[in-house]
């Protein structure tokens, strides 16, 4: 079955979509609902839906921000946005950025099911095949199970890197002991958990330095550090320059283009 996740901070909208969609007729099943962006990302990481239907405006993350983060976790995810009249131009922009379709409120049964039919034809048997593979996971080899656990851990890190996550919290999220997970992660990834987490945080920090005017202290907090001095030390250790120098260098490079 093709799995569908609905994200909307209005419970009545989630319920309406569930009622209006001919899920069984399209070979689909609802994998759940989420009331905000972070909750939706959690469910995407854990259940790997094939389709995400999301409101364009939600607390925590906007619909577009959610879609961008969700695509990092699941590049093949197909997305549909729900928009009010005031968001119409914004919705058109979203389509240009790769969103499959938008549904204008009030949601109409025919329009919803036409979109679902198109998605069914686009996805084909892919969703069914993924579900079949998941059901057969019990018979996988130890190597395949290990790969799956590390993949889930990487998804968890991508969602929670802004928090004070630890080896223990990540290993618990995938159901392994810290010592076993630590050895497994390093074997699969070629680097240890701590270094991988630093790399994820530093990549995000570089993007924020290049693309925003946020202070270094604010960026420090946004990538999971409480101490700006420690953050700057780690940044310089991994990139060869202080955050302020990196930002200035990136700005000069853009001016030369």
ZIJO-V851717 format. One record per pair of residues at least 12 apart in sequence whose C-alpha atoms are under 10 Angstrom apart, sorted by the first residue. I is the first residue (numbers start at 1). GAP is how many residues later the second one is. D is the distance in whole Angstrom. If there is no record, write none. Layout:
i:I gap:GAP d:D
i:I gap:GAP d:D
This chain:
i:1 gap:22 d:10
i:1 gap:23 d:9
i:1 gap:25 d:9
i:1 gap:26 d:5
i:1 gap:27 d:5
i:1 gap:28 d:6
i:1 gap:29 d:10
i:1 gap:49 d:9
i:1 gap:124 d:8
i:1 gap:125 d:9
i:1 gap:126 d:6
i:1 gap:127 d:5
i:1 gap:128 d:8
i:1 gap:129 d:9
i:1 gap:130 d:7
i:1 gap:131 d:9
i:2 gap:21 d:9
i:2 gap:22 d:10
i:2 gap:24 d:8
i:2 gap:25 d:6
i:2 gap:26 d:4
i:2 gap:27 d:6
i:2 gap:28 d:9
i:2 gap:29 d:9
i:2 gap:47 d:8
i:2 gap:48 d:6
i:2 gap:49 d:8
i:2 gap:117 d:10
i:2 gap:118 d:8
i:2 gap:121 d:8
i:2 gap:122 d:9
i:2 gap:123 d:8
i:2 gap:124 d:8
i:2 gap:125 d:5
i:2 gap:126 d:6
i:2 gap:127 d:9
i:2 gap:128 d:9
i:2 gap:129 d:8
i:3 gap:20 d:10
i:3 gap:24 d:9
i:3 gap:25 d:6
i:3 gap:26 d:5
i:3 gap:27 d:6
i:3 gap:28 d:6
i:3 gap:29 d:9
i:3 gap:44 d:9
i:3 gap:45 d:8
i:3 gap:46 d:5
i:3 gap:47 d:5
i:3 gap:48 d:6
i:3 gap:49 d:9
i:3 gap:124 d:7
i:3 gap:125 d:9
i:3 gap:127 d:10
i:3 gap:128 d:9
i:4 gap:19 d:9
i:4 gap:24 d:7
i:4 gap:25 d:6
i:4 gap:26 d:5
i:4 gap:27 d:6
i:4 gap:28 d:7
i:4 gap:29 d:9
i:4 gap:40 d:10
i:4 gap:43 d:10
i:4 gap:44 d:9
i:4 gap:45 d:6
i:4 gap:46 d:6
i:4 gap:47 d:5
i:4 gap:48 d:6
i:4 gap:49 d:7
i:4 gap:73 d:10
i:4 gap:74 d:9
i:4 gap:75 d:10
i:4 gap:112 d:10
i:5 gap:24 d:9
i:5 gap:25 d:6
i:5 gap:26 d:5
i:5 gap:27 d:5
i:5 gap:28 d:6
i:5 gap:29 d:8
i:5 gap:35 d:8
i:5 gap:38 d:8
i:5 gap:39 d:8
i:5 gap:42 d:9
i:5 gap:43 d:9
i:5 gap:44 d:6
i:5 gap:45 d:8
i:5 gap:46 d:6
i:5 gap:47 d:5
i:5 gap:48 d:6
i:5 gap:49 d:8
i:5 gap:74 d:10
i:6 gap:12 d:9
i:6 gap:24 d:8
i:6 gap:25 d:8
i:6 gap:26 d:7
i:6 gap:27 d:5
i:6 gap:28 d:6
i:6 gap:29 d:9
i:6 gap:34 d:8
i:6 gap:43 d:10
i:6 gap:45 d:9
i:6 gap:46 d:6
i:6 gap:47 d:5
i:6 gap:48 d:6
i:6 gap:49 d:9
i:6 gap:74 d:10
i:6 gap:75 d:10
i:7 gap:25 d:9
i:7 gap:26 d:6
i:7 gap:27 d:5
i:7 gap:28 d:6
i:7 gap:29 d:7
i:7 gap:30 d:7
i:7 gap:32 d:9
i:7 gap:33 d:6
i:7 gap:34 d:10
i:7 gap:45 d:7
i:7 gap:46 d:6
i:7 gap:47 d:5
i:7 gap:48 d:6
i:7 gap:49 d:10
i:7 gap:51 d:9
i:7 gap:56 d:9
i:7 gap:59 d:10
i:7 gap:74 d:9
i:7 gap:75 d:10
i:8 gap:25 d:8
i:8 gap:26 d:6
i:8 gap:27 d:5
i:8 gap:28 d:6
i:8 gap:29 d:9
i:8 gap:32 d:9
i:8 gap:45 d:8
i:8 gap:46 d:6
i:8 gap:47 d:5
i:8 gap:48 d:9
i:8 gap:49 d:8
i:8 gap:50 d:7
i:8 gap:51 d:9
i:8 gap:55 d:9
i:8 gap:73 d:10
i:8 gap:74 d:9
i:9 gap:24 d:10
i:9 gap:25 d:7
i:9 gap:26 d:4
i:9 gap:27 d:6
i:9 gap:28 d:9
i:9 gap:45 d:9
i:9 gap:46 d:8
i:9 gap:48 d:9
i:9 gap:49 d:6
i:9 gap:50 d:7
i:10 gap:24 d:10
i:10 gap:25 d:7
i:10 gap:26 d:9
i:10 gap:45 d:9
i:10 gap:48 d:9
i:11 gap:22 d:9
i:11 gap:23 d:9
i:11 gap:24 d:7
i:13 gap:42 d:9
i:13 gap:69 d:10
i:13 gap:92 d:10
i:13 gap:93 d:9
i:13 gap:94 d:9
i:14 gap:18 d:10
i:14 gap:19 d:7
i:14 gap:20 d:9
i:14 gap:21 d:9
i:14 gap:39 d:9
i:14 gap:40 d:9
i:14 gap:41 d:10
i:15 gap:18 d:9
i:16 gap:90 d:10
i:16 gap:91 d:8
i:16 gap:92 d:10
i:16 gap:93 d:9
i:17 gap:36 d:9
i:17 gap:90 d:8
i:17 gap:91 d:9
i:17 gap:92 d:8
i:17 gap:95 d:8
i:18 gap:12 d:8
i:18 gap:14 d:10
i:18 gap:15 d:10
i:19 gap:90 d:9
i:20 gap:87 d:9
i:20 gap:88 d:8
i:20 gap:89 d:5
i:20 gap:90 d:9
i:20 gap:91 d:10
i:20 gap:92 d:7
i:20 gap:93 d:8
i:21 gap:87 d:10
i:21 gap:88 d:7
i:21 gap:89 d:9
i:21 gap:90 d:10
i:21 gap:91 d:7
i:21 gap:92 d:6
i:21 gap:93 d:10
i:21 gap:94 d:10
i:21 gap:95 d:8
i:22 gap:87 d:9
i:22 gap:88 d:10
i:22 gap:90 d:9
i:22 gap:91 d:7
i:22 gap:94 d:8
i:22 gap:95 d:9
i:23 gap:90 d:9
i:23 gap:93 d:8
i:23 gap:94 d:10
i:25 gap:88 d:10
i:25 gap:91 d:10
i:25 gap:92 d:9
i:26 gap:87 d:8
i:26 gap:90 d:7
i:26 gap:91 d:6
i:26 gap:92 d:10
i:26 gap:93 d:9
i:26 gap:94 d:6
i:26 gap:95 d:9
i:27 gap:89 d:10
i:27 gap:90 d:9
i:27 gap:93 d:8
i:27 gap:97 d:10
i:27 gap:98 d:10
i:27 gap:100 d:10
i:27 gap:101 d:9
i:28 gap:22 d:10
i:28 gap:23 d:10
i:28 gap:88 d:9
i:28 gap:92 d:8
i:28 gap:99 d:9
i:28 gap:100 d:9
i:29 gap:20 d:10
i:30 gap:19 d:9
i:30 gap:21 d:10
i:31 gap:12 d:9
i:31 gap:13 d:9
i:31 gap:16 d:7
i:31 gap:17 d:9
i:31 gap:18 d:7
i:31 gap:19 d:10
i:31 gap:20 d:10
i:31 gap:21 d:10
i:32 gap:12 d:10
i:32 gap:15 d:9
i:32 gap:17 d:9
i:33 gap:19 d:10
i:33 gap:20 d:9
i:33 gap:21 d:10
i:34 gap:20 d:9
i:35 gap:19 d:10
i:35 gap:20 d:10
i:35 gap:23 d:8
i:35 gap:24 d:8
i:35 gap:25 d:10
i:36 gap:18 d:9
i:36 gap:19 d:9
i:36 gap:21 d:9
i:36 gap:22 d:6
i:36 gap:23 d:6
i:36 gap:24 d:6
i:36 gap:25 d:7
i:36 gap:26 d:9
i:36 gap:27 d:9
i:36 gap:30 d:9
i:37 gap:17 d:9
i:37 gap:18 d:10
i:37 gap:20 d:10
i:37 gap:21 d:7
i:37 gap:22 d:7
i:37 gap:23 d:6
i:37 gap:24 d:5
i:37 gap:25 d:7
i:37 gap:26 d:7
i:37 gap:27 d:10
i:37 gap:28 d:8
i:37 gap:29 d:6
i:37 gap:30 d:9
i:37 gap:32 d:9
i:37 gap:33 d:10
i:38 gap:21 d:9
i:38 gap:22 d:6
i:38 gap:23 d:7
i:38 gap:28 d:8
i:38 gap:31 d:10
i:38 gap:121 d:8
i:38 gap:122 d:10
i:39 gap:21 d:9
i:39 gap:22 d:10
i:40 gap:12 d:9
i:40 gap:14 d:9
i:40 gap:21 d:10
i:40 gap:26 d:8
i:40 gap:27 d:10
i:40 gap:30 d:9
i:41 gap:20 d:10
i:41 gap:25 d:7
i:41 gap:26 d:9
i:41 gap:28 d:8
i:41 gap:29 d:6
i:41 gap:32 d:8
i:41 gap:114 d:9
i:41 gap:115 d:10
i:41 gap:117 d:10
i:41 gap:118 d:7
i:42 gap:28 d:10
i:42 gap:113 d:9
i:42 gap:114 d:8
i:42 gap:117 d:7
i:42 gap:118 d:9
i:44 gap:26 d:7
i:44 gap:27 d:10
i:44 gap:29 d:8
i:44 gap:30 d:8
i:44 gap:33 d:9
i:44 gap:111 d:9
i:45 gap:25 d:8
i:45 gap:28 d:7
i:45 gap:29 d:8
i:45 gap:106 d:10
i:45 gap:107 d:7
i:45 gap:108 d:9
i:45 gap:109 d:10
i:45 gap:110 d:6
i:45 gap:111 d:7
i:45 gap:113 d:10
i:45 gap:114 d:8
i:46 gap:106 d:8
i:46 gap:109 d:9
i:46 gap:110 d:9
i:46 gap:127 d:10
i:46 gap:128 d:10
i:48 gap:22 d:10
i:48 gap:25 d:9
i:48 gap:26 d:7
i:48 gap:29 d:8
i:48 gap:79 d:10
i:48 gap:82 d:9
i:48 gap:83 d:10
i:49 gap:25 d:9
i:49 gap:27 d:10
i:49 gap:28 d:7
i:49 gap:29 d:9
i:49 gap:78 d:8
i:49 gap:81 d:10
i:49 gap:82 d:10
i:50 gap:24 d:9
i:50 gap:26 d:7
i:50 gap:27 d:5
i:50 gap:28 d:6
i:50 gap:29 d:9
i:50 gap:69 d:10
i:50 gap:73 d:8
i:50 gap:76 d:9
i:50 gap:77 d:6
i:50 gap:78 d:10
i:50 gap:80 d:9
i:51 gap:25 d:9
i:51 gap:26 d:6
i:51 gap:27 d:5
i:51 gap:28 d:6
i:51 gap:29 d:8
i:51 gap:49 d:10
i:51 gap:65 d:9
i:51 gap:68 d:8
i:51 gap:69 d:10
i:51 gap:72 d:9
i:51 gap:76 d:9
i:52 gap:14 d:10
i:52 gap:15 d:8
i:52 gap:18 d:9
i:52 gap:25 d:7
i:52 gap:26 d:6
i:52 gap:27 d:5
i:52 gap:28 d:6
i:52 gap:29 d:8
i:53 gap:14 d:10
i:53 gap:25 d:9
i:53 gap:26 d:6
i:53 gap:27 d:5
i:53 gap:28 d:6
i:53 gap:29 d:7
i:53 gap:48 d:9
i:53 gap:49 d:9
i:53 gap:50 d:9
i:54 gap:12 d:8
i:54 gap:13 d:8
i:54 gap:25 d:8
i:54 gap:26 d:6
i:54 gap:27 d:5
i:54 gap:28 d:6
i:54 gap:29 d:9
i:54 gap:48 d:9
i:54 gap:49 d:10
i:55 gap:25 d:9
i:55 gap:26 d:6
i:55 gap:27 d:4
i:55 gap:28 d:6
i:55 gap:29 d:9
i:55 gap:47 d:9
i:55 gap:48 d:9
i:55 gap:50 d:10
i:56 gap:24 d:9
i:56 gap:25 d:6
i:56 gap:26 d:6
i:56 gap:27 d:6
i:56 gap:28 d:8
i:56 gap:31 d:8
i:56 gap:34 d:9
i:56 gap:35 d:8
i:56 gap:38 d:9
i:56 gap:46 d:9
i:57 gap:24 d:9
i:57 gap:25 d:9
i:57 gap:26 d:8
i:57 gap:27 d:9
i:57 gap:30 d:9
i:63 gap:16 d:10
i:63 gap:17 d:10
i:63 gap:18 d:7
i:63 gap:19 d:9
i:63 gap:20 d:10
i:63 gap:28 d:10
i:63 gap:31 d:9
i:64 gap:15 d:10
i:64 gap:17 d:8
i:64 gap:26 d:10
i:64 gap:27 d:9
i:64 gap:29 d:10
i:64 gap:30 d:7
i:64 gap:33 d:9
i:64 gap:35 d:9
i:67 gap:12 d:7
i:67 gap:13 d:9
i:67 gap:14 d:9
i:67 gap:27 d:10
i:67 gap:31 d:10
i:67 gap:32 d:8
i:68 gap:29 d:10
i:68 gap:30 d:10
i:68 gap:31 d:10
i:69 gap:89 d:9
i:69 gap:90 d:8
i:70 gap:89 d:10
i:72 gap:83 d:9
i:72 gap:86 d:9
i:72 gap:87 d:10
i:73 gap:78 d:10
i:73 gap:79 d:10
i:73 gap:81 d:9
i:73 gap:82 d:6
i:73 gap:83 d:9
i:73 gap:85 d:8
i:73 gap:86 d:9
i:74 gap:81 d:9
i:76 gap:47 d:9
i:77 gap:22 d:10
i:77 gap:23 d:10
i:77 gap:46 d:10
i:78 gap:20 d:9
i:78 gap:21 d:7
i:78 gap:22 d:6
i:78 gap:23 d:9
i:78 gap:41 d:8
i:78 gap:44 d:9
i:78 gap:45 d:9
i:79 gap:16 d:10
i:79 gap:19 d:8
i:79 gap:20 d:5
i:79 gap:21 d:6
i:79 gap:22 d:7
i:79 gap:23 d:9
i:79 gap:40 d:9
i:80 gap:14 d:10
i:80 gap:15 d:9
i:80 gap:18 d:10
i:80 gap:19 d:6
i:80 gap:20 d:6
i:80 gap:21 d:5
i:80 gap:22 d:5
i:80 gap:23 d:7
i:80 gap:32 d:10
i:80 gap:35 d:9
i:80 gap:36 d:10
i:80 gap:39 d:10
i:81 gap:13 d:8
i:81 gap:14 d:9
i:81 gap:18 d:7
i:81 gap:19 d:8
i:81 gap:20 d:7
i:81 gap:21 d:5
i:81 gap:22 d:6
i:81 gap:23 d:9
i:82 gap:19 d:9
i:82 gap:20 d:6
i:82 gap:21 d:5
i:82 gap:22 d:6
i:82 gap:23 d:7
i:82 gap:24 d:9
i:82 gap:25 d:8
i:83 gap:19 d:7
i:83 gap:20 d:6
i:83 gap:21 d:5
i:83 gap:22 d:6
i:83 gap:23 d:9
i:83 gap:24 d:9
i:84 gap:19 d:9
i:84 gap:20 d:6
i:84 gap:21 d:5
i:84 gap:22 d:8
i:84 gap:23 d:10
i:85 gap:19 d:7
i:85 gap:20 d:7
i:85 gap:21 d:9
i:87 gap:17 d:9
i:88 gap:14 d:9
i:88 gap:15 d:10
i:88 gap:16 d:8
i:91 gap:12 d:9
i:91 gap:13 d:9
i:100 gap:15 d:9
i:100 gap:18 d:10
i:100 gap:19 d:8
i:101 gap:14 d:7
i:101 gap:15 d:10
i:101 gap:17 d:10
i:101 gap:18 d:10
i:102 gap:13 d:9
i:103 gap:12 d:9
i:143 gap:45 d:10
i:146 gap:35 d:9
i:146 gap:38 d:7
i:146 gap:39 d:9
i:146 gap:41 d:10
i:146 gap:42 d:8
i:147 gap:37 d:9
i:147 gap:38 d:9
i:147 gap:41 d:7
i:147 gap:42 d:10
i:148 gap:26 d:9
i:149 gap:22 d:9
i:149 gap:24 d:9
i:149 gap:25 d:6
i:149 gap:26 d:8
i:149 gap:27 d:9
i:149 gap:32 d:9
i:149 gap:35 d:9
i:149 gap:36 d:9
i:150 gap:20 d:10
i:150 gap:21 d:9
i:150 gap:24 d:8
i:150 gap:31 d:8
i:150 gap:34 d:8
i:150 gap:35 d:6
i:150 gap:36 d:10
i:150 gap:37 d:10
i:150 gap:38 d:7
i:150 gap:39 d:8
i:151 gap:23 d:10
i:151 gap:34 d:9
i:151 gap:37 d:10
i:151 gap:38 d:10
i:152 gap:18 d:9
i:152 gap:19 d:10
i:152 gap:21 d:8
i:152 gap:22 d:7
i:153 gap:17 d:6
i:153 gap:18 d:7
i:153 gap:19 d:10
i:153 gap:20 d:7
i:153 gap:21 d:6
i:153 gap:28 d:9
i:153 gap:32 d:9
i:153 gap:40 d:10
i:154 gap:16 d:9
i:154 gap:31 d:9
i:154 gap:35 d:10
i:154 gap:39 d:10
i:154 gap:42 d:9
i:154 gap:43 d:9
i:154 gap:46 d:10
i:156 gap:13 d:10
i:156 gap:14 d:7
i:156 gap:15 d:10
i:156 gap:17 d:8
i:156 gap:18 d:9
i:157 gap:12 d:10
i:157 gap:13 d:7
i:157 gap:36 d:10
i:157 gap:39 d:9
i:157 gap:40 d:7
i:157 gap:43 d:8
i:157 gap:44 d:10
i:158 gap:39 d:9
i:158 gap:42 d:7
i:158 gap:43 d:9
i:160 gap:63 d:9
i:160 gap:64 d:9
i:161 gap:36 d:7
i:161 gap:37 d:9
i:161 gap:39 d:7
i:161 gap:40 d:7
i:161 gap:43 d:10
i:161 gap:61 d:9
i:161 gap:62 d:6
i:161 gap:63 d:6
i:161 gap:64 d:10
i:162 gap:38 d:10
i:162 gap:39 d:8
i:162 gap:42 d:10
i:162 gap:58 d:9
i:162 gap:59 d:7
i:162 gap:60 d:6
i:162 gap:61 d:5
i:162 gap:62 d:4
i:162 gap:63 d:8
i:163 gap:58 d:9
i:163 gap:59 d:9
i:163 gap:60 d:8
i:163 gap:61 d:5
i:163 gap:62 d:8
i:163 gap:63 d:10
i:164 gap:59 d:10
i:164 gap:60 d:6
i:164 gap:61 d:8
i:164 gap:62 d:9
i:165 gap:32 d:9
i:165 gap:59 d:8
i:166 gap:12 d:10
i:166 gap:27 d:9
i:166 gap:28 d:8
i:166 gap:31 d:9
i:167 gap:12 d:9
i:167 gap:14 d:8
i:167 gap:15 d:7
i:167 gap:26 d:7
i:167 gap:27 d:8
i:167 gap:30 d:10
i:168 gap:13 d:9
i:168 gap:14 d:9
i:170 gap:12 d:10
i:170 gap:23 d:9
i:171 gap:14 d:10
i:181 gap:12 d:9
i:182 gap:12 d:9
i:197 gap:27 d:10
i:198 gap:25 d:9
i:198 gap:26 d:10
i:198 gap:33 d:10
i:198 gap:36 d:8
i:198 gap:37 d:9
i:198 gap:40 d:9
i:199 gap:35 d:10
i:199 gap:36 d:10
i:199 gap:39 d:8
i:200 gap:23 d:9
i:201 gap:19 d:9
i:201 gap:21 d:9
i:201 gap:22 d:5
i:201 gap:23 d:7
i:201 gap:24 d:9
i:201 gap:30 d:10
i:201 gap:34 d:9
i:202 gap:18 d:10
i:202 gap:21 d:8
i:202 gap:29 d:9
i:202 gap:32 d:8
i:202 gap:33 d:7
i:202 gap:34 d:10
i:202 gap:36 d:8
i:202 gap:37 d:9
i:203 gap:20 d:9
i:203 gap:32 d:10
i:203 gap:36 d:10
i:204 gap:15 d:9
i:204 gap:18 d:9
i:204 gap:19 d:7
i:205 gap:14 d:6
i:205 gap:15 d:8
i:205 gap:16 d:10
i:205 gap:17 d:8
i:205 gap:18 d:6
i:205 gap:19 d:10
i:205 gap:26 d:10
i:205 gap:30 d:8
i:205 gap:38 d:9
i:206 gap:13 d:9
i:206 gap:29 d:9
i:206 gap:33 d:9
i:206 gap:37 d:8
i:206 gap:40 d:8
i:206 gap:41 d:8
i:206 gap:44 d:9
i:207 gap:12 d:10
i:207 gap:40 d:10
i:208 gap:14 d:9
i:208 gap:15 d:10
i:208 gap:39 d:9
i:209 gap:34 d:7
i:209 gap:35 d:8
i:209 gap:36 d:10
i:209 gap:37 d:8
i:209 gap:38 d:5
i:209 gap:39 d:9
i:209 gap:41 d:8
i:209 gap:42 d:9
i:210 gap:36 d:8
i:210 gap:37 d:6
i:210 gap:38 d:9
i:210 gap:39 d:9
i:210 gap:40 d:6
i:210 gap:41 d:7
i:210 gap:44 d:9
i:211 gap:36 d:9
i:211 gap:39 d:9
i:211 gap:40 d:9
i:212 gap:35 d:10
i:213 gap:34 d:9
i:215 gap:28 d:10
i:215 gap:29 d:9
i:216 gap:12 d:7
i:216 gap:13 d:10
i:216 gap:15 d:9
i:216 gap:16 d:8
i:216 gap:27 d:7
i:216 gap:28 d:8
i:216 gap:31 d:10
i:217 gap:12 d:9
i:217 gap:14 d:9
i:217 gap:15 d:9
i:219 gap:12 d:9
i:219 gap:24 d:10
i:220 gap:12 d:8
i:220 gap:15 d:10
i:220 gap:23 d:10
i:231 gap:12 d:9
i:232 gap:12 d:9
